[in-house]
């Protein structure tokens, strides 16, 4: 799901509707707070676009980004199978 481009991990997630997309973002937000690592992201109706990089490490991709991406994937896959 994730691609590395321009020193960022990038992924897009599609849902049935806005409510599902926003619910996904809410769950991801709690993980981000716990990890103290926050994405650049955008929501347009049923789609969520996420860009990850470590700002404190020169805006490049680090293990912290890969760890957060893996957590985001888990949330998405769990919600997708419901």
Secondary structure, DSSP 8 states (H G I E B T S, - for coil): --EEETTEEEEEEE-SSHHHHHHHHHHHHHHHHHHT---EEEEETTEEEEEE-BGGGTSB--HHHHHHHHHHHHHHHHHHT-
